[in-house]
Amino acid sequence: MKNESDKAAWRETHYQLADTNGKLIINLRDIGHMMRGLYEGRGSQQRVLIVLSEMGGAVTQRMLTERLQIQSGSASEVIGKLESAGYIDRTVSEADRRNVEVTLTEKGREAAEEAKRQRALRHEEMFLCLTKTEKEELLVLLEKLSSDWKSRFPSPDSHFEHKHHGRNGHHEPHKHGGHWRKTE
């Protein structure tokens, strides 16, 4: 597509021609993409600070990496940046010298609290157009859909944890029931 107006026109035509299920999928996909833009990513500095704050105390870099569900190289990079900025300290574990423990500094604790505050404001803002009742109804429907999909479309590689993103956030094929299926 040549420009944004061409993309918008194509999307609108595609949307108008879709049946109800197609429109649901388009909307869910669009919302997912918007949420990734509005929400800190798995390995963002803000998310790392929040997770460290939630985990409390010293945690091994490996535990942190597993909790964030990111590759160890990505974790090392973001942890290095946070350490350079004075938000965290890394020390060799007393219990096991092969492990590195990560702890928040006072500056890091303050930054984590601010990140949590900003996240809460962002969450509130994301649903401003809905009444309390509408939010509750939407939640019930999304929980029903999520539960059904998890039981009917199991995936050995935890598809619902969204691990299919490759480098630069581009989609890689989804694996369903042993068969690869290209995503939209």
Secondary structure, DSSP 8 states (H G I E B T S, - for coil): --SHHHHHHHHHHHHHHS-HHHHHHHHHHHHHHHHHHHS--TT-HHHHHHHHHHH-S-EEHHHHHHHHT--HHHHHHHHHHHHHTTSEEEEE-SS-TT-EEEEE-HHHHHHHHHHHHHHHHHHHHHTTTS-HHHHHHHHHHHHHHHHHHHHHS--TT-GGGTTTB-GGG-B--EEETTEEE---
